[in-house]
Amino acid sequence: MQTAMIGGGYVGLVSGACFAEFGTNVAIVETDPDRLAALREGRIPIYEPGLDKLVADNVAAGRLTFGDNIEQAVQGAEAIFIAVGTPTRRGDGHADLRYVYAATEQIAKCMKDYAVVVTKSTVPVGTGRQVSDLIRRVRPDLDFDVASNPEFLREGNAIGDFMRPDRVIIGTDTTKEGGAHRAMEIMRRLYRPLYLIEAPILFTSLETAELAKYAANSFLAMKVTFINEIADLCEKVGADVHDIARGIGLDNRIGRKFLHPGPGFGGSCFPKDTLALVHIAQNAGSPMRLIETTVDINDTRKTRMAHRIVAACGGSVAGLTIGVLGLTFKPETDDMRAASSIPILHHLAGAGATLRAFDPAGMEAAQPLLPEEVVYCHDALDAATGVDALVVLTEWNEFRALSPARLRELMKGDVIVDLRNVWEPKAMRDHGFQYESIGRPLIEGPVRK
């Protein structure tokens, strides 16, 4: 089976490599010259565990190719995926669909035989029908179907999510005269390996598939925001947010995942998708107050965390050196999009702090987004050396293994603000730290000298 993937970014590259692993021939089209050159040379331009080997194996097997010629890629393809970016549009918060429409027009001009044009990008409700209308305007003679196949990939675990998914959702035009049987059959063949492991594959209408992605991400974003607010309450009343998360997470109706307190959610999906869903709902005349509040609380929380760090340092960070562990929005990725570190570090730098930072994967991506004054360090211990205070912003596993005794030797001051709860409060207090975490009872420790 031959497929084309328009877009070699995170979604397109992961999806294309995984489809190739299923035995499908995949031609990935990437128009960015630097990214394309890297892919052709075997250099993976994103950080995703296991992706480099998966790409190399399938390139070697001849199932995965990279190019910039859409016409060549779509010839003979039974499924043509659109996997381009849909960033938040400046000024109004809507999803920017210019890249989707540009790819659609190019596909329509190049197609010769029947194919299913599939939106893999996260797109607002109604986009599939707009894609269909655009293809008909460009090529009234063309025989085609349109489908929506949203991705549900977690950065850091994307390959596993694709190969062993909780579900696959495929939307087709159920109103089309004669039905969408050809499209459904092609999509079934494409995902045949998942039928063998009995993964749930749900066929729906176009609109249902498009909205399902926004609904899923927004619900998870609400869980994150909910546990963050519970953490704030825990600090006021002396409760432990981790025990509460475990207690409620054992209820199968709630579940354990996404109940980890922190400085607020970020990344390429939650901030963009919650904001887009707010506007989709408003435009439809059915406002979603829960999601509106989630967006507002999350934006405010990042600023509040910056103020919390300043307060822990005695009310001012002017002239202080602060070590920062973790910059990316979560571990096992180099993604800096909407990372909490961005507003927090800009606030601290603006308040007069000197910043020493380390992230295992994200420092190159972070540099254009963070204050110019940030010093990027060789490792976590380097970032902690000589600092007045240490802040944890991303819960990379290697930070959990740091010795409190060693940190105490290296640091000049004794303040640690752990916004990811990677360490045990008692252990840090026993080693002389003025230690703060999120949503856990204050454990009395040594008096600051």
LINZI-V183425 format. One record per pair of residues at least 4 apart in sequence whose ideal C-beta (glycine too) atoms are under 6 Angstrom apart, sorted by the first residue. I is the first residue (numbers start at 1). J is the second residue. D is the distance in Angstrom with one decimal. If there is no record, write none. Layout:
BEGIN
i: [I:I]
j: [J:J]
d: [D:D]
END
This chain:
BEGIN
i: [1:2:2:2:3:3:3:3:4:4:4:4:4:5:5:5:5:5:5:6:6:6:7:7:7:8:8:8:8:10:11:11:11:11:12:12:14:16:16:17:17:17:18:19:19:20:20:20:20:22:25:26:27:27:28:29:29:30:30:31:35:36:38:38:39:40:44:44:47:47:47:48:50:50:58:58:59:70:70:71:74:74:74:77:78:78:79:79:79:79:80:80:80:81:81:82:82:82:82:83:83:84:84:84:84:85:86:86:86:86:87:88:88:88:89:89:93:93:94:95:95:97:100:104:104:105:108:108:108:111:114:115:116:116:116:116:117:117:118:118:119:119:119:120:120:122:123:123:124:125:125:125:125:128:128:128:131:132:136:145:145:146:147:147:148:148:148:148:149:150:153:153:154:155:155:156:156:157:160:161:165:167:168:168:169:169:169:170:170:171:171:171:171:171:172:172:172:173:173:174:176:180:191:194:204:204:211:214:214:214:217:217:217:218:218:218:220:221:221:221:221:222:222:223:224:224:225:225:225:227:227:227:228:230:231:231:231:231:234:234:234:238:240:241:241:245:245:248:249:249:261:261:262:262:263:263:263:264:264:264:264:265:265:266:266:266:266:267:267:267:268:269:270:271:274:274:274:275:277:278:278:281:281:281:282:302:302:305:305:306:306:309:309:310:312:312:312:313:313:313:313:317:317:317:318:320:320:321:321:321:322:322:322:322:323:323:323:323:323:324:324:324:325:325:325:326:326:326:326:327:327:327:327:327:328:328:328:328:328:328:328:329:329:331:331:331:334:334:334:336:336:336:336:340:341:341:342:345:345:346:348:349:349:355:356:356:356:357:357:358:358:358:358:359:360:362:363:366:370:377:377:378:380:380:384:384:384:384:385:386:387:388:388:389:389:390:391:392:392:392:392:393:395:395:399:400:402:404:404:404:405:407:408:408:414:414:414:415:416:416:417:418:418:418:419:421:421:423:425:425:425:425:426:428:428:429:429:429:432:434]
j: [24:25:76:77:24:26:77:79:27:73:74:77:80:12:16:26:28:81:83:29:82:103:12:83:84:12:13:28:30:46:15:83:120:151:16:83:158:26:28:54:55:58:162:24:26:26:58:63:64:193:63:64:65:73:66:70:73:35:36:68:45:68:43:45:66:66:51:52:333:334:361:158:54:159:63:64:64:106:110:110:80:110:111:115:115:186:116:118:186:190:107:115:117:118:120:100:103:119:121:120:121:99:100:103:121:99:95:121:122:123:96:93:272:275:94:96:275:279:279:124:276:101:121:131:134:138:135:138:139:142:143:144:145:147:183:186:144:146:147:149:123:128:148:149:151:213:127:210:280:207:210:211:280:146:148:206:146:146:140:180:183:173:172:183:171:206:209:210:170:213:158:161:161:333:335:332:333:161:164:165:199:200:191:201:202:209:212:187:203:204:205:206:208:209:180:183:184:180:206:205:180:184:201:199:208:209:215:218:273:277:269:270:273:274:277:291:258:265:270:274:294:226:294:258:258:265:294:297:298:245:259:261:261:241:241:261:438:439:239:241:439:441:440:261:439:249:259:254:256:259:438:439:419:420:305:340:419:298:301:302:340:270:298:329:338:339:340:329:335:337:337:273:274:338:291:294:295:295:291:291:292:286:287:288:287:340:343:344:419:344:347:391:417:317:415:417:436:317:320:389:415:348:351:353:352:353:388:354:387:388:353:355:387:389:356:383:384:387:390:355:357:391:380:392:399:359:393:394:396:341:357:359:362:366:333:335:336:339:359:362:394:335:339:394:395:396:361:362:365:362:365:366:369:344:345:393:369:355:370:371:353:371:373:374:375:377:383:374:376:377:379:380:383:363:396:366:376:370:374:382:383:382:399:402:390:407:410:411:410:412:411:412:413:413:415:416:417:418:419:420:422:419:420:422:422:422:407:427:428:431:431:411:431:432:432:433:434:434:433:435:436:422:423:437:438:437:438:428:435:437:440:443:443:433:435:435:443:445:446:448]
d: [4.8:4.8:4.7:4.9:5.5:5.3:5.4:4.6:5.0:4.2:4.9:4.3:4.6:4.9:4.2:5.8:4.6:4.8:5.7:4.9:5.2:4.7:3.8:3.8:4.2:5.1:5.2:4.8:3.3:5.5:5.8:4.7:5.9:5.1:5.8:3.4:4.7:4.5:4.6:4.7:5.0:5.9:4.1:4.6:5.2:4.7:3.9:4.1:4.2:4.8:5.3:5.3:5.1:3.9:5.2:5.3:4.9:5.3:4.5:5.3:5.2:5.7:4.1:4.8:4.5:5.4:5.6:4.8:5.8:3.8:4.7:5.5:5.9:5.1:4.8:3.9:5.0:4.9:5.4:4.1:5.4:5.1:5.8:5.6:5.7:5.1:4.9:5.7:5.6:5.9:5.6:5.3:5.1:4.8:4.6:5.8:5.0:5.1:5.8:4.2:5.8:3.9:6.0:5.3:5.7:5.6:4.6:5.0:5.6:5.9:5.2:5.9:5.1:5.9:4.7:4.0:4.7:5.3:5.1:5.3:4.6:5.7:5.9:5.0:5.1:5.8:4.4:4.0:4.8:5.9:4.5:6.0:4.8:5.3:4.5:5.2:5.9:5.2:4.6:5.0:5.3:6.0:5.1:5.7:5.9:5.3:3.7:5.9:5.3:5.2:4.8:5.1:5.9:5.1:4.9:3.8:5.5:4.5:5.9:5.4:3.7:6.0:5.1:5.3:3.8:5.2:3.9:5.2:5.2:3.6:4.1:4.9:5.6:4.1:5.7:2.9:5.1:5.6:5.7:6.0:5.4:4.4:5.9:4.6:5.1:5.0:5.3:5.0:5.3:4.9:5.7:4.4:5.8:2.6:3.8:5.0:5.8:5.2:5.8:4.8:5.5:5.8:5.9:4.0:3.8:5.1:5.8:5.9:5.3:4.3:5.2:5.7:4.2:5.1:5.1:5.1:5.0:5.7:4.4:5.1:5.5:5.9:5.2:4.2:5.4:4.8:4.8:5.2:5.8:6.0:4.6:5.3:5.4:5.9:4.2:3.8:5.0:2.8:4.1:4.6:4.2:5.1:5.4:5.3:3.0:5.6:4.0:5.2:3.5:5.4:4.4:4.8:5.9:5.5:4.3:4.1:4.5:4.8:4.1:4.7:5.2:4.6:5.8:3.4:3.9:4.6:5.6:4.3:5.9:5.9:4.7:5.3:6.0:4.2:5.5:5.9:5.2:5.8:5.5:5.4:5.4:5.3:5.4:4.3:5.5:5.0:4.6:5.8:5.9:4.6:3.7:5.8:5.0:5.4:5.4:5.0:5.4:5.1:5.9:5.3:5.8:5.8:5.0:3.9:3.3:5.4:4.2:4.4:4.8:5.4:5.0:5.6:6.0:5.0:4.9:4.5:4.7:3.9:4.4:5.9:4.0:5.2:5.6:4.8:5.2:5.6:4.4:2.5:5.7:4.5:6.0:4.0:4.8:4.5:5.5:5.8:5.9:5.8:5.8:3.8:5.4:5.9:4.1:5.8:5.7:4.5:4.3:4.6:5.1:5.7:4.6:5.2:5.5:5.7:5.4:4.9:5.4:5.9:5.3:5.8:4.4:3.9:5.5:4.7:4.8:5.5:4.9:5.4:5.9:4.4:6.0:5.3:4.0:5.2:5.5:5.2:4.9:5.2:4.9:3.9:4.1:4.5:6.0:6.0:5.5:5.5:5.0:5.6:4.7:5.1:5.5:5.6:3.6:5.5:3.8:4.8:4.9:4.6:5.8:5.0:5.6:5.9:3.9:5.3:5.2:4.9:6.0:5.7:5.7:4.0:5.9:5.8:5.1:5.7:5.8:5.3:5.2:5.0:5.0:4.9:5.0:6.0:5.8:4.5:6.0:4.8:5.6:5.3:5.8:6.0:5.9:4.5:5.3:4.4:3.8:5.6:5.2:3.0:5.1:5.7]
END
